[in-house]
Amino acid sequence: MAEIVLENVVKNFGKVRALRGVTVEVKDGEFLVLLGPTGAGKTTTLRIVSGLEEPDEGKVYIDGQLMNGVAPRDRNCAFVFQNYILYPHMTVYDNLAFPLRSKLWRVEEDEIRRRIERVARVLKIEHLLRRKPDKLSGGEQQRVALGRAMVRNPRVFLMDEPLSNLDAKLREEMRVELKSLQKNLQATFFFVTHDHVEAMTLGDRVVVLNQGSVMQVGAPEVVYSRPANLFVARFVGTPEINLIPAEVMGETLRCKTMGTTWKLSEIPFFQEVRNIPSRVFMGIRPEDILLGQGDKFGEVYLVEDLGVDKVIRVKTDHTILRVRASQEAQFAVGERVPYLFRTEKLIFFDPVTEKLLG
């Protein structure tokens, strides 16, 4: 196990700035997820930790030791890639043994066998050891890729979207197994994904990255319920958060697009905010709008049946609200329905800085 620290890391590729002063700490034994869209700099961050790339500025520490200029082979990091990169001509056993037979490690064959047998039991792949990769399913190949990292007993596991090539059902199963594996190993996992569901279910903490900059670091529930800015609010959560322009007039909040007004004293969020701008973006998650209640009305514009629940789009005066409702909810397109905002769940952003107020 080991702690990873990146301090003000900058990385350029020609004129493109991939990382803009990234500062991240992965605690010893933590499952930290780096979440962001394509091109955010996620893979570059992992490559810098592993030593496959060197930062142009900033420092990288592993277990308190400065890693700048240290070769990848001397960092003892296991990198699990999006593509499994298994050797097709080798059996599973030989794929697992490959790193231990390298000139760098030179592990005795008896010790290799013991390590492989132990890892195979943990990953439930004992019956696959004599097969070749083309005889394995996607999930089995992913387990072998994990096993090849585990046999090395690395200080940290670096994982670059390792589940993205699996189908939806298998990804869900592997998320459960991966989280359980990390807890059993008590290992440090630094995991990259673009999937917010994956990030929220796996991470002890989540780092949201966009265009090479850290947007927010926090526990999954904090990132979801108190996003630091508009980017995080929009990126995390499906259906997307409702963001509605509003005006603050004295002690009143007015939303013209919905024809709605509230007293600021009725909204718990404003009890924590001192300087309130005259214009704000009001955010509310789809599950925090209640249909069939309240004195405001809208028209059902679209109903999406997701099986477990429904997403209902409700057209108000000048906006369309995304509302999550139970599977039992019965609303027809064109129907006028009352709706109610859970005011204790309202959050507000500055439209100029795009940051959460407070």
VOPAGU-2260 file (C-alpha; in pm, 1 decimal, decimal comma):
REM VOPAGU-2260
SITE   aa  ch    i         X         Y         Z
SITE  MET   A    0       0,0       0,0       0,0
SITE  ALA   A    1     108,5     359,8     -55,8
SITE  GLU   A    2      -5,0     719,0     -69,0
SITE  ILE   A    3       7,9     914,3    -397,0
SITE  VAL   A    4      43,1    1292,9    -404,6
SITE  LEU   A    5      47,0    1516,2    -710,5
SITE  GLU   A    6     139,5    1879,7    -646,8
SITE  ASN   A    7      57,2    2144,1    -909,5
SITE  VAL   A    8     128,1    1907,7   -1197,9
SITE  VAL   A    9     138,1    2066,1   -1543,9
SITE  LYS   A   10     170,5    1870,2   -1867,7
SITE  ASN   A   11     183,5    2007,5   -2221,7
SITE  PHE   A   12     173,5    1825,6   -2552,2
SITE  GLY   A   13     295,9    2086,9   -2796,8
SITE  LYS   A   14      53,7    2377,6   -2773,5
SITE  VAL   A   15    -206,2    2169,4   -2590,6
SITE  ARG   A   16    -206,8    2199,7   -2211,5
SITE  ALA   A   17    -331,3    1860,6   -2091,3
SITE  LEU   A   18    -296,5    1927,2   -1717,1
SITE  ARG   A   19    -322,6    2268,7   -1555,8
SITE  GLY   A   20    -175,9    2257,1   -1207,7
SITE  VAL   A   21    -339,0    1935,1   -1090,1
SITE  THR   A   22    -314,2    1870,9    -716,6
SITE  VAL   A   23    -451,6    1536,8    -595,1
SITE  GLU   A   24    -389,1    1315,5    -293,0
SITE  VAL   A   25    -472,4     944,5    -294,5
SITE  LYS   A   26    -467,6     821,2      62,3
SITE  ASP   A   27    -307,5     494,8     167,4
SITE  GLY   A   28    -558,5     214,5     108,9
SITE  GLU   A   29    -812,7     444,7     -58,2
SITE  PHE   A   30   -1022,2     382,5    -369,0
SITE  LEU   A   31    -998,7     722,0    -543,0
SITE  VAL   A   32   -1183,3     773,5    -871,1
SITE  LEU   A   33   -1077,5    1030,7   -1129,6
SITE  LEU   A   34   -1392,9    1125,6   -1321,0
SITE  GLY   A   35   -1419,0    1340,7   -1631,2
SITE  PRO   A   36   -1514,4    1356,7   -1999,0
SITE  THR   A   37   -1294,9    1250,6   -2289,5
SITE  GLY   A   38    -995,1    1482,2   -2315,3
SITE  ALA   A   39   -1009,0    1592,0   -1951,0
SITE  GLY   A   40    -654,8    1466,6   -1879,8
SITE  LYS   A   41    -743,4    1153,6   -1684,9
SITE  THR   A   42    -514,0     907,3   -1863,4
SITE  THR   A   43    -231,6    1163,3   -1869,1
SITE  THR   A   44    -258,7    1189,6   -1490,9
SITE  LEU   A   45    -223,4     811,6   -1448,5
SITE  ARG   A   46      68,3     798,8   -1693,3
SITE  ILE   A   47     249,6    1066,2   -1494,3
SITE  VAL   A   48     198,6     871,8   -1171,1
SITE  SER   A   49     330,3     554,5   -1336,5
SITE  GLY   A   50     629,6     730,5   -1491,5
SITE  LEU   A   51     522,8     672,7   -1851,4
SITE  GLU   A   52     508,4    1052,7   -1880,0
SITE  GLU   A   53     705,9    1317,6   -1692,9
SITE  PRO   A   54     539,1    1640,7   -1576,2
SITE  ASP   A   55     657,6    1969,8   -1721,9
SITE  GLU   A   56     598,4    2130,4   -1385,2
SITE  GLY   A   57     500,9    2006,9   -1040,8
SITE  LYS   A   58     593,1    1707,3    -827,0
SITE  VAL   A   59     475,7    1347,7    -785,2
SITE  TYR   A   60     523,0    1153,5    -461,9
SITE  ILE   A   61     454,9     788,5    -386,8
SITE  ASP   A   62     471,1     690,9     -21,6
SITE  GLY   A   63     650,5    1016,7      55,3
SITE  GLN   A   64     923,7     961,9    -202,9
SITE  LEU   A   65     969,4    1210,7    -487,8
SITE  MET   A   66     911,8    1026,3    -816,5
SITE  ASN   A   67    1015,0    1295,7   -1066,5
SITE  GLY   A   68    1277,6    1136,8   -1290,2
SITE  VAL   A   69    1231,0     788,5   -1140,4
SITE  ALA   A   70    1191,8     516,4   -1406,0
SITE  PRO   A   71     854,4     334,6   -1426,7
SITE  ARG   A   72    1014,3       1,8   -1329,3
SITE  ASP   A   73    1133,2     153,6   -1001,1
SITE  ARG   A   74     793,1     290,9    -895,4
SITE  ASN   A   75     625,2     -48,8    -841,8
SITE  CYS   A   76     290,9      64,6    -983,2
SITE  ALA   A   77      58,4    -182,6   -1154,0
SITE  PHE   A   78    -120,9     -32,1   -1453,8
SITE  VAL   A   79    -446,7    -195,6   -1569,9
SITE  PHE   A   80    -543,4     -61,5   -1910,9
SITE  GLN   A   81    -874,5     -19,2   -2090,7
SITE  ASN   A   82    -758,7    -283,8   -2339,5
SITE  TYR   A   83    -652,5    -595,3   -2153,1
SITE  ILE   A   84    -331,1    -645,5   -2355,0
SITE  LEU   A   85    -308,2   -1019,5   -2290,7
SITE  TYR   A   86     -56,9   -1220,6   -2491,8
SITE  PRO   A   87    -270,6   -1434,2   -2726,2
SITE  HIS   A   88     -11,7   -1712,8   -2768,0
SITE  MET   A   89      24,4   -1765,1   -2391,0
SITE  THR   A   90    -201,5   -1946,1   -2148,1
SITE  VAL   A   91    -364,6   -1756,6   -1863,7
SITE  TYR   A   92    -100,9   -1902,0   -1630,3
SITE  ASP   A   93     183,1   -1771,6   -1845,6
SITE  ASN   A   94      15,5   -1432,5   -1885,3
SITE  LEU   A   95      -0,2   -1404,9   -1507,8
SITE  ALA   A   96     357,6   -1523,2   -1472,7
SITE  PHE   A   97     498,7   -1296,0   -1742,6
SITE  PRO   A   98     585,5    -989,7   -1527,3
SITE  LEU   A   99     743,5   -1209,7   -1259,7
SITE  ARG   A  100     968,6   -1381,2   -1515,7
SITE  SER   A  101    1100,9   -1051,6   -1650,4
SITE  LYS   A  102    1461,7    -946,6   -1598,4
SITE  LEU   A  103    1339,7    -682,8   -1356,7
SITE  TRP   A  104    1180,2    -925,6   -1107,5
SITE  ARG   A  105    1338,0   -1267,5   -1170,5
SITE  VAL   A  106    1108,3   -1448,1    -927,2
SITE  GLU   A  107    1167,3   -1820,7    -869,8
SITE  GLU   A  108     915,9   -2053,1   -1037,6
SITE  ASP   A  109     795,0   -2199,7    -707,0
SITE  GLU   A  110     715,5   -1851,3    -580,7
SITE  ILE   A  111     548,8   -1763,8    -913,2
SITE  ARG   A  112     326,0   -2069,5    -881,0
SITE  ARG   A  113     229,8   -1979,7    -522,2
SITE  ARG   A  114     143,0   -1622,9    -617,6
SITE  ILE   A  115     -60,7   -1729,2    -919,8
SITE  GLU   A  116    -253,1   -1989,5    -722,9
SITE  ARG   A  117    -333,4   -1732,7    -452,8
SITE  VAL   A  118    -446,0   -1467,4    -702,4
SITE  ALA   A  119    -642,9   -1720,9    -907,4
SITE  ARG   A  120    -838,2   -1821,4    -595,2
SITE  VAL   A  121    -919,3   -1459,5    -512,2
SITE  LEU   A  122   -1034,7   -1384,3    -868,5
SITE  LYS   A  123   -1204,3   -1724,2    -916,0
SITE  ILE   A  124   -1006,2   -1807,6   -1230,5
SITE  GLU   A  125    -836,9   -2131,1   -1119,1
SITE  HIS   A  126   -1024,5   -2323,7   -1389,5
SITE  LEU   A  127    -895,6   -2088,0   -1660,7
SITE  LEU   A  128    -522,4   -2117,3   -1603,2
SITE  ARG   A  129    -458,8   -2352,3   -1899,5
SITE  ARG   A  130    -675,8   -2162,9   -2144,7
SITE  LYS   A  131    -563,2   -1897,5   -2391,2
SITE  PRO   A  132    -718,4   -1549,5   -2406,2
SITE  ASP   A  133    -927,1   -1617,3   -2717,4
SITE  LYS   A  134   -1118,7   -1879,6   -2518,2
SITE  LEU   A  135   -1216,6   -1631,2   -2246,3
SITE  SER   A  136   -1513,0   -1397,8   -2212,4
SITE  GLY   A  137   -1461,9   -1025,7   -2167,3
SITE  GLY   A  138   -1513,1   -1052,1   -1792,6
SITE  GLU   A  139   -1266,4   -1339,8   -1766,6
SITE  GLN   A  140   -1006,5   -1147,0   -1965,0
SITE  GLN   A  141   -1053,8    -852,2   -1730,7
SITE  ARG   A  142    -995,5   -1076,2   -1428,8
SITE  VAL   A  143    -675,3   -1205,4   -1584,8
SITE  ALA   A  144    -557,7    -847,5   -1646,4
SITE  LEU   A  145    -627,7    -768,1   -1280,9
SITE  GLY   A  146    -452,0   -1085,9   -1174,0
SITE  ARG   A  147    -140,9    -996,3   -1371,6
SITE  ALA   A  148    -126,1    -672,0   -1174,3
SITE  MET   A  149    -193,1    -842,4    -841,1
SITE  VAL   A  150      81,2   -1105,1    -865,0
SITE  ARG   A  151     340,9    -829,4    -852,5
SITE  ASN   A  152     223,6    -709,5    -508,8
SITE  PRO   A  153     245,3    -347,2    -627,4
SITE  ARG   A  154     240,8     -41,3    -407,3
SITE  VAL   A  155     -51,2     107,5    -600,0
SITE  PHE   A  156    -299,9       0,0    -866,3
SITE  LEU   A  157    -355,5     243,7   -1152,5
SITE  MET   A  158    -669,2     161,3   -1354,5
SITE  ASP   A  159    -753,9     335,4   -1680,3
SITE  GLU   A  160   -1123,9     268,3   -1756,8
SITE  PRO   A  161   -1075,6    -108,5   -1711,3
SITE  LEU   A  162   -1448,4    -187,9   -1733,2
SITE  SER   A  163   -1542,4      19,8   -2036,4
SITE  ASN   A  164   -1515,1    -269,7   -2285,6
SITE  LEU   A  165   -1766,5    -483,1   -2095,0
SITE  ASP   A  166   -2140,5    -493,3   -2154,2
SITE  ALA   A  167   -2369,1    -314,9   -1906,6
SITE  LYS   A  168   -2464,8    -621,8   -1698,7
SITE  LEU   A  169   -2106,3    -744,7   -1670,6
SITE  ARG   A  170   -1983,0    -397,2   -1581,8
SITE  GLU   A  171   -2225,2    -390,9   -1290,6
SITE  GLU   A  172   -2103,0    -731,4   -1168,9
SITE  MET   A  173   -1738,7    -633,4   -1206,5
SITE  ARG   A  174   -1792,3    -309,4   -1013,4
SITE  VAL   A  175   -1910,7    -510,6    -715,5
SITE  GLU   A  176   -1619,1    -752,7    -745,0
SITE  LEU   A  177   -1363,8    -475,6    -791,0
SITE  LYS   A  178   -1481,4    -286,7    -484,2
SITE  SER   A  179   -1477,6    -605,9    -278,4
SITE  LEU   A  180   -1130,6    -692,4    -408,5
SITE  GLN   A  181    -992,9    -351,7    -311,8
SITE  LYS   A  182   -1132,4    -380,5      40,2
SITE  ASN   A  183    -991,7    -731,2      83,5
SITE  LEU   A  184    -649,1    -629,7     -43,9
SITE  GLN   A  185    -661,4    -302,7     151,6
SITE  ALA   A  186    -475,9    -163,0    -147,9
SITE  THR   A  187    -448,4     185,8    -293,9
SITE  PHE   A  188    -656,7     212,0    -612,0
SITE  PHE   A  189    -639,7     513,9    -845,9
SITE  PHE   A  190    -920,2     452,7   -1093,4
SITE  VAL   A  191   -1012,5     652,2   -1406,2
SITE  THR   A  192   -1357,8     663,1   -1565,3
SITE  HIS   A  193   -1588,8     887,7   -1766,7
SITE  ASP   A  194   -1894,4     713,1   -1618,2
SITE  HIS   A  195   -2040,7     899,3   -1319,5
SITE  VAL   A  196   -2233,2     590,0   -1202,7
SITE  GLU   A  197   -1907,9     393,9   -1192,0
SITE  ALA   A  198   -1740,6     677,5   -1001,8
SITE  MET   A  199   -2019,4     711,3    -745,7
SITE  THR   A  200   -2045,5     338,4    -674,6
SITE  LEU   A  201   -1672,4     264,4    -655,9
SITE  GLY   A  202   -1503,1     568,2    -509,4
SITE  ASP   A  203   -1433,1     642,4    -146,3
SITE  ARG   A  204   -1376,6     988,9    -291,0
SITE  VAL   A  205   -1419,9    1132,0    -639,7
SITE  VAL   A  206   -1200,0    1382,9    -821,9
SITE  VAL   A  207   -1382,2    1558,5   -1106,1
SITE  LEU   A  208   -1145,6    1670,5   -1382,2
SITE  ASN   A  209   -1225,8    1891,3   -1680,8
SITE  GLN   A  210    -988,7    2033,8   -1942,1
SITE  GLY   A  211    -690,9    1949,8   -1725,7
SITE  SER   A  212    -818,0    2120,7   -1410,5
SITE  VAL   A  213    -959,1    1976,1   -1089,8
SITE  MET   A  214   -1321,0    2088,1   -1052,1
SITE  GLN   A  215   -1402,5    1919,7    -720,5
SITE  VAL   A  216   -1276,6    1657,1    -477,0
SITE  GLY   A  217   -1510,6    1492,9    -230,6
SITE  ALA   A  218   -1717,6    1199,0    -118,4
SITE  PRO   A  219   -1960,4    1079,2    -388,6
SITE  GLU   A  220   -2267,2    1203,9    -202,6
SITE  VAL   A  221   -2111,6    1550,7    -163,0
SITE  VAL   A  222   -2014,7    1575,8    -530,3
SITE  TYR   A  223   -2371,6    1482,9    -621,3
SITE  SER   A  224   -2567,4    1694,7    -374,1
SITE  ARG   A  225   -2330,9    1994,5    -346,9
SITE  PRO   A  226   -2150,3    2023,0    -683,5
SITE  ALA   A  227   -1879,7    2289,2    -672,8
SITE  ASN   A  228   -1975,5    2447,6   -1004,2
SITE  LEU   A  229   -2207,3    2421,3   -1303,4
SITE  PHE   A  230   -1981,2    2175,7   -1487,2
SITE  VAL   A  231   -1989,8    1923,8   -1200,3
SITE  ALA   A  232   -2364,8    1976,8   -1154,3
SITE  ARG   A  233   -2432,2    1896,8   -1520,6
SITE  PHE   A  234   -2177,8    1616,7   -1559,2
SITE  VAL   A  235   -2272,1    1415,5   -1251,3
SITE  GLY   A  236   -2619,5    1265,0   -1252,4
SITE  THR   A  237   -2868,0    1114,0   -1496,3
SITE  PRO   A  238   -3110,2    1263,1   -1582,1
SITE  GLU   A  239   -2919,4    1589,0   -1577,0
SITE  ILE   A  240   -2987,4    1841,7   -1303,7
SITE  ASN   A  241   -3245,3    2113,3   -1372,8
SITE  LEU   A  242   -3077,9    2455,7   -1390,9
SITE  ILE   A  243   -3318,3    2747,2   -1396,3
SITE  PRO   A  244   -3231,9    3119,8   -1419,2
SITE  ALA   A  245   -3372,3    3324,1   -1131,4
SITE  GLU   A  246   -3357,9    3674,7    -986,2
SITE  VAL   A  247   -3310,0    3783,4    -627,9
SITE  MET   A  248   -3520,4    4089,8    -552,0
SITE  GLY   A  249   -3485,0    4200,7    -192,5
SITE  GLU   A  250   -3600,6    3907,4      16,5
SITE  THR   A  251   -3768,1    3730,3    -275,5
SITE  LEU   A  252   -3649,8    3476,9    -533,3
SITE  ARG   A  253   -3830,2    3495,9    -866,6
SITE  CYS   A  254   -3819,5    3243,8   -1153,4
SITE  LYS   A  255   -3977,0    3409,4   -1456,9
SITE  THR   A  256   -3955,8    3095,5   -1670,8
SITE  MET   A  257   -4188,7    2916,8   -1431,3
SITE  GLY   A  258   -4388,3    3208,3   -1296,8
SITE  THR   A  259   -4276,4    3114,3    -945,4
SITE  THR   A  260   -4163,8    3320,8    -645,1
SITE  TRP   A  261   -4032,8    3222,9    -301,9
SITE  LYS   A  262   -3927,8    3410,3       6,0
SITE  LEU   A  263   -3555,2    3361,3      66,0
SITE  SER   A  264   -3639,9    3262,2     422,3
SITE  GLU   A  265   -3828,1    2960,0     282,5
SITE  ILE   A  266   -3512,0    2822,5     117,9
SITE  PRO   A  267   -3263,4    2659,4     359,8
SITE  PHE   A  268   -2970,4    2707,4     118,7
SITE  PHE   A  269   -2975,4    3084,0     165,6
SITE  GLN   A  270   -2934,0    3052,5     540,8
SITE  GLU   A  271   -2567,8    2964,7     467,5
SITE  VAL   A  272   -2502,7    3236,5     205,6
SITE  ARG   A  273   -2413,7    3596,5     287,9
SITE  ASN   A  274   -2348,2    3766,2     -45,3
SITE  ILE   A  275   -2624,8    3677,0    -288,4
SITE  PRO   A  276   -2598,3    3816,6    -643,8
SITE  SER   A  277   -2906,1    3961,0    -809,8
SITE  ARG   A  278   -2906,0    3686,1   -1073,7
SITE  VAL   A  279   -2851,8    3316,3   -1000,0
SITE  PHE   A  280   -2892,3    2971,1   -1146,9
SITE  MET   A  281   -3120,4    2754,8    -935,0
SITE  GLY   A  282   -3039,0    2383,0    -942,0
SITE  ILE   A  283   -3261,2    2093,5    -843,8
SITE  ARG   A  284   -3218,2    1722,8    -912,2
SITE  PRO   A  285   -3500,9    1544,1   -1098,8
SITE  GLU   A  286   -3587,0    1325,6    -797,6
SITE  ASP   A  287   -3643,8    1637,3    -584,2
SITE  ILE   A  288   -3943,0    1759,1    -785,9
SITE  LEU   A  289   -4267,4    1597,6    -674,2
SITE  LEU   A  290   -4545,9    1549,2    -928,5
SITE  GLY   A  291   -4910,3    1546,6    -821,3
SITE  GLN   A  292   -4844,2    1791,6    -538,0
SITE  GLY   A  293   -4827,4    2169,1    -503,0
SITE  ASP   A  294   -5006,4    2464,8    -655,0
SITE  LYS   A  295   -4793,3    2516,0    -966,9
SITE  PHE   A  296   -4890,0    2338,2   -1287,3
SITE  GLY   A  297   -4712,7    2216,4   -1597,4
SITE  GLU   A  298   -4790,2    2001,7   -1898,4
SITE  VAL   A  299   -4645,0    1653,5   -1943,0
SITE  TYR   A  300   -4425,6    1679,8   -2252,2
SITE  LEU   A  301   -4257,5    1336,2   -2259,8
SITE  VAL   A  302   -4257,4    1016,4   -2051,7
SITE  GLU   A  303   -3949,6     791,0   -2055,1
SITE  ASP   A  304   -4011,7     452,4   -1894,5
SITE  LEU   A  305   -3679,0     321,7   -1756,6
SITE  GLY   A  306   -3822,3       8,4   -1596,6
SITE  VAL   A  307   -3728,3      82,6   -1237,2
SITE  ASP   A  308   -3863,0     436,8   -1258,4
SITE  LYS   A  309   -3971,3     699,9   -1509,0
SITE  VAL   A  310   -3829,3    1028,8   -1628,9
SITE  ILE   A  311   -4108,0    1273,9   -1701,0
SITE  ARG   A  312   -4045,4    1601,5   -1880,7
SITE  VAL   A  313   -4283,4    1871,9   -1769,4
SITE  LYS   A  314   -4329,0    2191,9   -1969,1
SITE  THR   A  315   -4386,6    2505,2   -1762,0
SITE  ASP   A  316   -4428,8    2860,7   -1894,7
SITE  HIS   A  317   -4083,4    2885,5   -2057,4
SITE  THR   A  318   -3882,1    2582,4   -1950,3
SITE  ILE   A  319   -3893,0    2203,1   -1943,1
SITE  LEU   A  320   -3827,8    2028,1   -1613,0
SITE  ARG   A  321   -3679,9    1679,5   -1585,1
SITE  VAL   A  322   -3860,3    1487,8   -1311,2
SITE  ARG   A  323   -3783,6    1137,9   -1180,8
SITE  ALA   A  324   -4098,1     951,6   -1075,0
SITE  SER   A  325   -4175,4     603,5    -948,8
SITE  GLN   A  326   -4265,7     322,5   -1186,5
SITE  GLU   A  327   -4621,8     330,9   -1053,3
SITE  ALA   A  328   -4669,7     696,5   -1150,0
SITE  GLN   A  329   -4928,8     735,3   -1424,4
SITE  PHE   A  330   -4902,5    1054,3   -1628,3
SITE  ALA   A  331   -5005,0    1097,9   -1991,5
SITE  VAL   A  332   -4849,1    1328,1   -2249,5
SITE  GLY   A  333   -5049,4    1650,0   -2265,1
SITE  GLU   A  334   -5184,6    1612,0   -1911,0
SITE  ARG   A  335   -5167,5    1914,2   -1679,8
SITE  VAL   A  336   -5006,4    1816,1   -1351,9
SITE  PRO   A  337   -4922,3    2000,3   -1029,8
SITE  TYR   A  338   -4562,1    1992,7    -913,5
SITE  LEU   A  339   -4372,2    2084,9    -599,5
SITE  PHE   A  340   -4005,0    2163,1    -545,5
SITE  ARG   A  341   -3841,7    2026,3    -232,1
SITE  THR   A  342   -3701,2    2361,4    -126,1
SITE  GLU   A  343   -3453,5    2201,0     114,6
SITE  LYS   A  344   -3283,2    2045,0    -190,8
SITE  LEU   A  345   -3244,6    2366,6    -391,4
SITE  ILE   A  346   -2888,6    2482,1    -464,0
SITE  PHE   A  347   -2770,3    2802,8    -633,3
SITE  PHE   A  348   -2484,0    2905,4    -858,8
SITE  ASP   A  349   -2332,4    3238,2    -958,7
SITE  PRO   A  350   -2394,7    3273,4   -1336,3
SITE  VAL   A  351   -2072,1    3474,4   -1380,2
SITE  THR   A  352   -1822,1    3253,4   -1194,4
SITE  GLU   A  353   -2039,1    2940,4   -1241,6
SITE  LYS   A  354   -1945,2    2841,7    -883,9
SITE  LEU   A  355   -2177,5    2718,6    -611,1
SITE  LEU   A  356   -2276,0    3008,3    -388,3
SITE  GLY   A  357   -2154,2    3004,8     -32,8
